[in-house]
Amino acid sequence: MSIFEYNGSALVAMVGKNCFAIASDRRLGVQLQTIATDFRRIYKIHDKLYIGLSGLATDAQTLYQRLVFRHKLYQLREERDMKPETFASLVSALLYEKRFGPYFCQPVIAGLGDDNKPFICTMDSIGAKELAKDFVVAGTASESLYGACESMYKPDMEPEELFETISQALLASVDRDCLSGWGGHVLLVTPTEVQEKALKGRMD
């Protein structure tokens, strides 16, 4: 078993019309044993920028603490919040710095940039970025997430439809992966508000 599969995870971010949604499952396991069913994988950087960290849970929490530290330094120096593109470059540089003993994480970054244009990207554990215009996925359920998102996604969805689409894609995918599941968290971010919802899924 790969170290990335040790805790199990499912992450997906999707773009809508001037909005985005990012969702994750809630299971924390040690291989096939479930440890917690309310684990958070999506972290807030600022009101319009979120990062989801799949992979090894301990590394994810360490990496998040380092990212918060770097973002606070940026805020002090620049007196503004970081743009999503800038933050993606920061995460990439931070991971590549540790390439010979990497953080075993696959980040998914989602944010609203200038003119409330949604930005999503993911990267591997050494910071190789993959940008997308529609959706990005990560975690042990990523293969089934690709299939579900490919068939359900359509461009320029309104927030309500985007929420429904990302929720159905996540729930359908985690049922086909025994290392992730147990419901989900969904964050729907528009220029004016952030909606956070919990999904109920199969409890096995």
N, C-alpha and C positions, 0 to 999 in steps of 0.2 A: 504493500500500500504506500502510495506517495504521501509525503509529509503534508501536501496541500489538501489531502482528503482526510486527514486525521480527525478534524472537528466537524467536517461536513458544512456545506454552505450553498446558498443560491442567491444570486444578486442580479438585478436587471434594472437598467435605466432606459427611459423611452421619451422621445421628444414629441410635443404637440404644438399647437398654434400659440406662440408666445408663452409656453409653459412646458414643464417637464415633470415626469414622475420617476421616482426611484423606489424600488421595492426589494425586500429581502425576506428570507424565511426566519423562523425563530428558534430553530433547534441548535443546541450546543451538545455535541456528543464526543465521546472518546471511542473512535472507530464505530462499532455497532451499538455501544451502550449510550443511552441518552442521559445527559447530566442536567441540562436545564431546558426549559421550553419557553423562556421569555428573553432570550439572548438578543441583544441589539447589534446589528452589523452596520447600520447607517449612522454616521456621525455628522453633526452640524459644524461647519467652519464659520459661516455667517448666514444671515437671513436668506440669501439667495444662492448659497453654495453648500453642497453636501458631498460627502465621500462615503462610499460603501467599501468595506474591506473584507474580502473573502480569503479563505486560506486558514493558516494557523491562528487561532484566537488570541493567544498570548502575544504573538508578533503584531497582530492587528492593533491591540491596545497600546503597545509600546510605540508603534508607528504613529498612531493618532496623537499621542501625547507630544511627540516630536513635531508633528505638523501644526498643532495648536500653538506650540512655543514659537515656531518660525512665523506663523501668521500674526501672532501678537507683536513680534518684533517689527514686522512689515507695517502693521497698523501704526505703531509708535513713530516709525521713521517717515512714512508716506502720508499719514493722517487720512487714510481711506482704506476701504476693503479691497482685497485682492480680486482681480478678475479671474474667472474660471480658467482661461487659457494660461495665465501666469501661474496659477496654483497647480495646474497640470504639469507645467515645466518644473516647478519646485518639487513635486512628488517624484517626478521622473529622475531629477538630479539626486534627490535624497536616496532613492533606491539604487541608482547606478553607483553611487559612492560606496555602497556596501555590497558590490557585485560578487566579491569573492567569499562572502558569508552572508547571503541575502536575507532580508525579511521575507518569510514565506507567505507573502500576501499578493493577491491580485486586486488592485484598487479599481473602483468604478467611480468616476468623478462626474457630477452633474451640477450645472449652475446656470444662472441667467446672466448674460453679459451685457454689453452696450445695447441700447434700444430693446432691452428685454429679449434678446436673441438667445434661445436655449443652446447650451453647449454640453455635449457628453463625450466622454472618452474612457477607455480602459487601458491597462498596461500589464505587462508581465512582472515577475518578481524583481527583475533588474531594470525596470523603467522604460521598456520599449513601448512607446505610445501607439495606440490604435484609435484613430478618430472616426466618428460615424455621424451620419446625418439623421439616422432613424432610431436605432437602439443598440445598446451594448450589454453583454452578459458576462458573468464570471461565476466561479464556484464549481462544486461537484455536479450540479444539475445543469451546467452550461450547455451541454449537447441538446438536451430536450428543450431548454429555453430557446435556443436558436430556432428549432423547428416550430415551436408555438408562436414565437414572435414573428417569424417570417410569414406565417399564415394569417395572423391576426392584425398585424400593424398596417395602418394606412396613414398617409401624410396629413398634416394640418388638422389633427383631431382637437376638438374642444376639451376643456379640462374633465368634464363628466365622462365623456367617452374614453378619454385617455386612462382615467382611473379604472374603468370597467375592463378595458383591454389588458392593461398591465396586470391587474388582479387575476383575470382568467388565465393569462399566460403563465403566471407564477404558480397558481394552484394546480394547473394541468401538468406542469413540468416537475414539481417536487413529488408528485404521486408516482413518478417514474424513476425516482432516485431515493434509495433507502437511507442515504446519509444526510438528507436535508428534509425540511418539512415542518410539521407541527404549527401550521398557520403562517401568517406573514405580517410584515409591517409595510405600509405604503405611505410615502410622502408625496403629496401633489403640490407643486410650487408654481404659483402664478405671480405676475408682477405686484399684486396687491395683498396676497395672503398665502399662508402655508397650511394645508390640511394634512393631518396625520390620521391614518386609519389602521385598525388592526383587523386582519383577516382570520376567520376561523377555517381551519383545514382539517384533513384527516389526522387523528391523534394516534397513529400507529407507525 
